[in-house]
């Protein structure tokens, strides 16, 4: 009679079946093996780990690039001519691929934990290869077409570095269970017959990584690790294109909404009409932000500067916002707000300047030179200066960014804030009379005022605040308004205390895990010579192997270790299905 196995044995076998079945399609007990993983499968494990690491970086990049999703969509629009949210398919595929590869990584670690041989199924190998290939192509594509966005990673690490360090420390500490189990299990076998240096290498590698994490805070620098008393005043926020999340960009309504968000200045993109009127427009054409395709269908691909002001002012500049909903905010608008948005028109520079004058706010704008055969090709600077003069705005409220004819500009309007969009040496800034800088992300302390663009996320605003930036340009003043203090700020002493405490706890847990694993495995029944020889010959199907199975089972039964069926299941053999074993 065959004894009935306890419920926990069946549960263990069910878990092993699911584990080896999902990972390697090894659903039967006799298909499992405690043998060492083959070199080929070990290589696939390394490929799986590399793919997981690459996807982790890719996922982190797109998570932090949320600050510039609209910029990315605008870039795609300039390539395709059609507006769409290109981040949605990228995020969806990234999340799906990362979840799949992370699941395989967990299964692989579970295989190691229970001592099962790694044998990734060929379908999973295709999936891992596809994930690795597409992620590599994604890295190359971003590097070639949107390479400047990589600058977000070192800045984001200043915000997330201390927390990523703690997360990595927890993960590596948890891996001690697997490493300790492998070392103890191999040490037990090596006492009998088989000796290998692989566990020693794994142990040394693990301890090196752990030691590196213990000392990592020595190289972590963040502007938010500072004494609270040294925090500079909150940076001023300039509404880039107004408040384009709340109203169509570069329209009067957008700038009015920005003023309601307590911004300190307004920023716009300026072009010159065919009859010499500076107006606000970011794109080269009018297709994206107006109904030019409906009013002037034959001219929808023409340069925006080829239209006179009368034609420009007749276009609707708000319906596109309701249709495309570039920031996913239209659904939250009241009906009255929707009507206001839908009736916006193209705004002139003079209208913007008068609005800023009324509220005594700074104005900064980028000025685009018209095409070569444009009537204002040579007079565009003077035309713009004339509009500034006639608007009545105090000159010190205007930040002048064009590099053309700065000497002439200083003679005509000496009170303008000369602003550079390039990071120049101090002596060059002094020679050109430049008193402020308008830069993207990168910042270093200098004797001039610095405005950084485009800052839309609270974490980025917080890091720049701690860095001492005086002002930022943002498309999301409505979001930054809700950040009255940096998201996190801790003194060096507080961070040192957290660091040391985390290291001590981790070290204690690791030592405890190694001691417990050694005690746990030493209490299990020892391997006998037949079991070791059978493990080495498990891939061969022969009468000798079957005889060896019988010898192993009955020798263990006679020693009182367990029933024959228990041993078949524990050692990975199917009691009922193996040929050559008598029933």
C-alpha positions in Angstrom: 0.0 0.0 0.0 1.2 3.5 -0.9 0.9 6.0 2.0 -1.2 9.1 1.4 1.0 12.1 1.3 0.2 15.1 3.6 -1.6 18.0 2.2 1.5 20.3 2.4 3.4 17.8 0.1 0.7 18.1 -2.5 0.7 21.9 -2.2 4.5 21.9 -2.6 4.2 19.7 -5.7 1.5 22.0 -7.1 3.7 25.1 -6.6 6.6 23.4 -8.2 4.5 22.3 -11.1 3.3 25.9 -11.7 6.8 27.3 -11.2 8.6 24.9 -13.6 5.6 24.8 -16.0 5.2 28.5 -16.6 8.9 29.1 -16.8 10.1 26.1 -18.8 6.9 24.1 -19.7 8.0 21.3 -17.3 4.7 20.4 -15.8 5.5 16.7 -15.0 7.5 15.7 -11.9 9.9 13.5 -13.8 10.8 16.6 -16.0 12.2 18.5 -13.0 15.8 18.4 -12.2 18.1 19.6 -9.4 21.1 19.4 -11.7 23.3 22.5 -12.3 22.0 24.8 -15.0 23.6 24.2 -18.4 25.9 26.8 -19.8 23.4 27.6 -22.6 20.6 28.1 -20.1 22.9 30.1 -17.9 23.6 32.4 -20.9 19.9 32.9 -21.4 19.6 33.8 -17.7 22.2 36.5 -18.2 20.3 37.7 -21.3 17.1 37.8 -19.2 18.8 39.8 -16.5 20.3 42.2 -19.0 16.9 42.7 -20.7 15.3 43.4 -17.3 18.0 46.0 -16.5 17.7 47.7 -19.9 13.9 47.8 -19.6 14.2 49.2 -16.1 16.3 52.1 -17.3 13.9 52.6 -20.3 10.9 52.6 -18.0 12.6 55.0 -15.6 13.4 57.3 -18.5 9.9 57.6 -19.7 8.5 57.9 -16.2 10.7 60.9 -15.6 10.3 62.3 -19.1 6.6 63.0 -18.2 7.8 66.6 -17.8 8.3 66.8 -21.5 5.5 64.6 -23.0 4.0 67.6 -24.8 7.3 68.4 -26.3 7.7 64.9 -27.6 4.2 65.0 -29.1 5.0 68.3 -30.8 8.2 66.8 -32.2 6.2 63.9 -33.6 3.8 66.4 -35.1 6.6 68.2 -36.9 7.6 64.8 -38.4 4.2 63.5 -39.4 2.0 66.5 -39.8 -0.7 65.0 -37.5 -1.2 65.6 -33.8 -1.5 62.5 -31.6 -0.3 61.5 -28.2 2.6 59.3 -29.1 3.5 58.6 -25.5 0.5 56.4 -25.0 1.7 53.4 -27.2 5.2 53.8 -25.9 4.1 53.7 -22.2 1.7 50.8 -22.9 4.2 48.6 -24.6 6.9 49.6 -22.0 4.7 48.7 -19.1 3.6 45.4 -20.8 7.2 44.4 -21.7 8.6 45.3 -18.3 5.8 43.4 -16.5 6.5 40.3 -18.6 10.3 40.4 -18.2 9.9 41.1 -14.4 7.6 38.1 -14.1 10.2 35.9 -15.7 12.9 37.3 -13.5 10.8 36.4 -10.4 10.2 32.9 -11.7 14.0 32.5 -12.3 14.8 33.6 -8.8 12.2 31.2 -7.4 13.8 28.4 -9.4 17.1 29.2 -7.8 15.5 29.4 -4.3 14.0 25.9 -4.6 17.1 24.4 -6.3 15.5 23.7 -9.6 17.4 23.7 -12.9 16.8 26.9 -15.0 15.4 25.9 -18.4 13.6 28.8 -20.1 11.0 27.7 -22.6 11.7 28.6 -26.3 8.5 30.8 -26.4 9.9 32.8 -23.6 13.2 33.0 -25.3 11.5 34.6 -28.3 9.7 37.0 -26.0 12.9 38.0 -24.2 14.7 38.5 -27.6 11.8 40.6 -28.9 11.8 42.8 -25.7 15.6 43.2 -25.9 15.6 44.1 -29.6 12.7 46.6 -29.4 14.2 48.3 -26.3 17.6 48.6 -27.9 15.9 50.1 -31.0 14.0 52.5 -28.7 17.3 53.7 -27.1 18.9 54.3 -30.5 15.9 56.1 -31.8 15.6 58.4 -28.8 19.3 59.1 -28.9 19.2 60.1 -32.5 16.0 62.1 -32.5 15.4 63.3 -29.0 18.9 63.1 -27.5 18.6 66.3 -25.5 16.0 64.6 -23.3 18.7 62.3 -21.7 19.6 65.3 -19.6 16.5 64.6 -17.5 18.1 61.4 -16.1 21.0 63.0 -14.1 18.7 65.7 -12.8 16.0 63.1 -11.8 18.7 61.1 -10.0 19.3 64.1 -7.8 15.6 63.9 -6.8 15.3 60.1 -6.5 18.9 59.0 -5.8 18.6 58.6 -2.0 15.3 56.7 -2.4 16.6 54.5 -5.2 19.6 53.6 -3.0 17.3 52.5 -0.2 15.2 50.5 -2.6 18.3 48.8 -4.1 19.5 48.0 -0.6 16.2 46.3 0.3 16.3 44.3 -2.9 19.9 43.1 -2.5 19.3 42.3 1.1 16.4 40.1 0.2 18.6 38.3 -2.4 20.7 37.1 0.6 18.1 34.3 1.0 18.9 32.9 -2.4 22.7 33.4 -2.1 22.8 31.9 1.4 20.7 28.9 0.3 22.9 28.2 -2.7 26.1 28.4 -0.6 24.7 26.2 2.2 23.3 23.6 -0.3 26.5 23.4 -2.3 28.6 23.2 0.8 26.6 20.3 2.0 27.0 18.4 -1.3 30.7 19.2 -1.6 31.3 17.4 1.7 30.3 14.2 0.1 31.6 14.1 -3.4 31.3 17.2 -5.7 33.4 20.4 -5.2 32.9 23.6 -7.1 34.2 27.2 -6.8 31.0 28.7 -8.3 29.3 29.4 -4.9 32.4 31.1 -3.7 32.4 33.4 -6.8 28.7 34.1 -6.3 29.2 34.9 -2.6 32.1 37.2 -3.3 30.2 39.0 -6.1 27.2 39.4 -3.8 29.2 40.7 -0.9 30.9 43.2 -3.3 27.6 44.5 -4.5 26.3 44.8 -0.9 29.5 46.6 0.2 29.1 49.0 -2.8 25.6 49.8 -1.7 26.6 50.4 1.8 29.1 53.0 0.7 27.0 54.4 -2.2 25.8 57.5 -0.3 29.4 58.8 -0.4 28.8 59.4 -4.1 25.2 60.5 -3.9 24.8 64.3 -4.2 21.5 66.1 -4.2 20.7 69.8 -3.7 17.8 68.7 -1.5 20.3 67.4 1.1 20.9 70.7 2.8 20.1 72.6 6.0 16.6 74.0 5.9 18.0 77.4 6.8 20.0 77.5 3.5 16.9 77.1 1.3 16.6 80.0 -1.1 13.2 81.8 -1.7 10.7 80.0 -4.0 11.6 80.5 -7.7 9.4 82.8 -9.7 7.2 81.0 -12.3 6.9 82.3 -15.8 3.9 81.1 -17.8 5.4 79.5 -21.0 2.8 80.2 -23.7 0.5 81.3 -20.8 -1.2 78.3 -19.1 -1.5 75.9 -22.1 -3.0 73.2 -19.9 -5.9 75.4 -19.2 -6.4 77.3 -22.5 -5.0 77.2 -26.0 -1.3 78.2 -26.1 -0.3 81.7 -27.0 -3.8 83.1 -26.7 -5.1 85.9 -24.5 -7.2 83.5 -22.5 -4.1 81.3 -21.9 -2.1 84.3 -20.5 -5.1 85.4 -18.4 -5.3 82.0 -16.9 -1.6 82.1 -16.1 -2.0 85.4 -14.3 -4.7 83.8 -12.2 -2.0 81.2 -11.2 0.2 84.0 -9.7 2.9 83.8 -12.3 5.7 86.5 -12.2 6.0 86.7 -16.0 4.7 85.6 -19.4 6.6 83.9 -22.2 5.6 83.5 -25.8 6.7 82.5 -29.3 6.7 85.4 -31.7 6.6 85.5 -35.6 6.2 88.5 -38.0 3.2 88.7 -40.3 3.5 89.6 -44.0 2.5 93.2 -43.2 5.0 93.6 -40.3 2.8 92.8 -37.3 4.5 90.6 -34.6 2.1 87.8 -33.5 2.2 84.8 -31.3 2.7 81.4 -33.0 5.0 78.5 -32.2 4.7 76.4 -35.4 6.0 77.3 -38.8 2.5 76.7 -40.2 -1.0 77.4 -38.9 -2.3 73.9 -39.3 -2.1 72.7 -35.7 -3.4 75.6 -33.8 -5.9 77.3 -36.1 -8.7 76.4 -38.6 -6.6 77.6 -41.6 -7.4 74.3 -43.4 -11.1 75.4 -43.3 -10.7 79.1 -44.0 -7.7 79.0 -46.4 -7.4 75.4 -47.5 -5.0 76.1 -50.4 -2.6 77.9 -48.0 -2.6 75.6 -45.0 0.9 74.5 -45.6 2.3 78.0 -46.1 4.6 79.6 -43.6 2.6 81.5 -40.9 4.6 84.7 -41.8 3.1 84.7 -45.3 -0.3 85.7 -43.9 -1.2 89.4 -43.2 -2.6 90.3 -39.8 -6.2 90.7 -41.1 -6.2 87.1 -42.3 -4.5 85.9 -39.1 -6.9 87.6 -36.8 -9.8 86.0 -38.7 -8.7 82.5 -37.8 -10.1 80.5 -34.9 -7.3 79.5 -32.5 -9.3 77.6 -29.9 -11.3 74.8 -31.6 -8.1 72.7 -32.1 -7.6 72.6 -28.3 -11.1 71.2 -27.7 -10.5 68.6 -30.5 -7.0 67.4 -29.7 -7.1 68.0 -25.9 -3.2 68.0 -25.7 -3.1 67.9 -21.9 -6.2 65.8 -21.2 -7.9 68.8 -19.4 -10.9 69.6 -21.6 -13.2 67.1 -19.9 -12.8 68.9 -16.6 -13.9 72.2 -18.0 -17.3 73.8 -17.4 -19.5 74.6 -20.4 -18.8 78.3 -20.1 -15.0 77.7 -20.2 -15.4 75.5 -23.2 -17.2 78.3 -25.0 -14.4 80.8 -24.2 -11.8 78.4 -25.3 -13.6 77.7 -28.6 -13.7 81.4 -29.5 -10.1 82.3 -29.2 -8.2 84.1 -32.0 -4.5 84.6 -32.9 -2.9 87.0 -30.4 -0.5 89.8 -31.4 2.6 90.7 -29.4 1.1 94.1 -28.7 -1.9 92.5 -26.9 0.4 90.5 -24.8 2.6 93.5 -23.9 -0.5 95.6 -22.9 -1.8 92.7 -20.7 1.6 92.4 -19.0 1.8 96.2 -18.5 -1.6 96.2 -16.8 -0.3 93.6 -14.3 3.3 94.9 -14.1 4.6 91.4 -15.2 7.8 90.5 -17.0 7.6 89.4 -20.7 10.0 87.0 -22.3 9.7 85.9 -25.9 11.6 84.0 -28.6 11.5 85.8 -31.9 11.5 83.8 -35.2 13.0 85.5 -38.2 10.7 85.5 -41.3 11.6 83.7 -44.6 14.3 85.2 -46.9 11.8 86.8 -49.3 9.6 88.2 -46.6 9.1 92.0 -46.7 10.3 92.3 -43.1 13.3 90.0 -43.5 15.7 92.9 -42.8 13.5 95.0 -40.6 12.0 92.4 -38.2 14.1 93.5 -35.2 13.1 97.2 -35.7 9.5 96.2 -36.2 9.5 94.3 -32.9 11.2 97.1 -31.0 8.7 99.6 -32.4 5.8 97.5 -31.0 7.5 97.3 -27.6 7.9 101.1 -27.6 4.3 101.8 -28.6 2.8 99.3 -26.1 4.0 101.4 -23.2 5.5 98.6 -21.2 8.5 99.5 -19.1 11.7 98.3 -20.8 13.0 96.6 -17.8 10.1 94.2 -17.9 11.1 92.8 -21.3 13.6 90.0 -21.5 15.2 90.3 -25.0 16.5 86.9 -26.3 17.4 87.3 -30.0 21.1 87.4 -30.6 20.9 89.4 -33.8 22.0 93.0 -33.6 22.3 93.2 -29.8 24.4 96.4 -30.1 21.7 98.1 -32.2 19.0 96.9 -29.8 20.9 98.4 -26.8 21.1 101.7 -28.6 17.4 101.8 -29.4 16.1 100.3 -26.2 18.9 100.4 -23.5 16.5 99.4 -20.7 15.7 95.9 -22.1 16.9 92.9 -20.1 19.5 91.4 -22.5 19.0 87.6 -22.2 21.0 84.8 -23.7 19.7 81.3 -24.5 23.2 80.0 -24.5 25.5 79.3 -21.6 28.4 81.7 -22.3 31.6 82.4 -20.3 31.2 85.2 -17.8 33.5 87.6 -19.7 31.5 87.2 -22.9 28.3 87.9 -21.0 29.8 91.0 -19.6 31.1 92.2 -23.0 27.7 91.8 -24.6 25.8 93.3 -21.6 23.8 90.2 -20.9 22.2 90.2 -17.5 20.2 87.0 -17.6 20.1 83.5 -19.0 17.3 81.4 -20.4 18.5 77.8 -20.3 17.1 74.3 -20.5 17.5 72.2 -17.3 21.3 72.5 -16.7 22.2 75.1 -14.1 25.3 76.4 -12.4 25.6 79.3 -10.0 26.7 82.6 -11.6 26.4 86.3 -11.2 23.5 86.6 -13.6 19.8 85.8 -13.2 18.9 82.3 -14.6 15.6 81.1 -15.8 15.3 77.4 -16.7 12.7 75.9 -19.0 10.4 74.0 -19.4 9.6 72.9 -15.8 6.3 71.2 -15.4 6.7 68.6 -12.8 6.8 69.2 -9.0 9.9 67.0 -8.5 11.9 69.0 -11.1 10.7 72.3 -9.6 11.7 71.1 -6.2 15.2 70.1 -7.3 15.8 73.4 -9.1 14.4 75.3 -6.1 17.0 73.6 -3.8 19.7 74.4 -6.4 19.0 78.1 -6.0 17.4 78.8 -9.4 15.8 82.3 -9.4 13.0 81.5 -11.9 11.6 78.8 -14.1 9.4 78.8 -17.2 6.5 76.4 -17.1 3.6 75.2 -19.1 2.0 74.0 -15.9 1.8 77.1 -13.5 -1.5 75.6 -12.2 0.5 72.5 -11.0 3.5 74.4 -9.6 1.2 76.7 -7.7 0.4 73.7 -5.5 4.1 73.3 -4.5 4.7 75.8 -1.7 7.8 73.8 -0.4 10.2 71.3 -2.0 8.7 67.8 -2.1 11.5 66.6 0.2 14.3 68.3 2.0 16.6 66.8 4.7 19.7 68.0 6.4 23.0 66.1 5.9 22.9 64.8 9.5 19.4 63.4 8.9 20.5 61.7 5.7 23.6 60.3 7.4 21.4 58.9 10.2 19.1 57.2 7.7 22.1 55.9 5.7 23.9 54.4 8.7 20.7 52.9 10.2 19.8 51.3 6.8 23.3 49.7 6.5 23.2 48.3 10.0 19.7 46.8 9.6 20.7 45.4 6.2 23.9 43.8 7.6 22.1 42.3 10.6 19.4 40.8 8.3 22.0 39.4 5.9 23.9 37.7 8.7 20.7 36.3 10.2 19.6 34.9 6.8 23.0 33.2 6.3 22.9 31.6 9.8 19.2 30.5 9.4 19.8 29.0 5.9 22.8 27.0 7.1 20.8 25.7 10.1 17.7 25.0 8.0 19.6 23.0 5.3 21.8 21.2 7.8 18.7 19.7 9.4 17.6 18.1 6.2 18.5 14.5 5.4 21.9 14.2 3.7 22.5 13.1 0.1 23.9 9.6 -0.3 26.2 8.5 -3.1 23.4 7.0 -5.2 21.5 10.3 -5.1 24.5 12.3 -6.3 25.3 9.9 -9.1 21.6 9.9 -10.1 21.6 13.7 -10.2 24.6 13.6 -12.5 23.0 11.1 -14.8 19.4 12.4 -14.8 19.4 13.4 -18.5 20.2 9.8 -19.6 17.4 7.4 -20.1 18.7 3.8 -19.5 18.2 0.7 -17.4 21.1 1.7 -15.2 19.5 5.0 -14.3 16.2 3.3 -13.4 18.1 0.8 -11.3 19.8 3.7 -9.6 16.5 5.2 -8.8 15.3 2.0 -7.2 18.5 1.8 -5.1 18.1 5.4 -4.0 14.5 5.1 -3.0 14.7 1.8 -1.1 18.0 2.7 0.6 16.3 5.9 1.9 13.2 4.0 2.9 15.2 1.5 4.8 16.9 4.3 6.6 13.5 5.7 7.7 13.6 8.9 5.7 10.2 8.6 4.1 8.0 6.6 1.8 9.0 5.6 -1.6 6.4 7.9 -3.2 7.6 10.8 -1.1 11.2 10.3 -2.3 10.2 10.0 -6.0 8.4 13.3 -5.8 11.1 15.0 -3.8 13.8 14.0 -6.2 11.9 14.9 -9.3 10.7 11.5 -10.5 7.2 10.4 -11.5 6.4 7.3 -9.5 3.9 6.0 -11.9 5.2 7.0 -15.3 8.9 6.1 -15.3 9.6 3.1 -17.4 11.8 0.3 -15.8 10.4 0.8 -12.3 8.2 -1.9 -11.1 4.9 -1.0 -9.6 
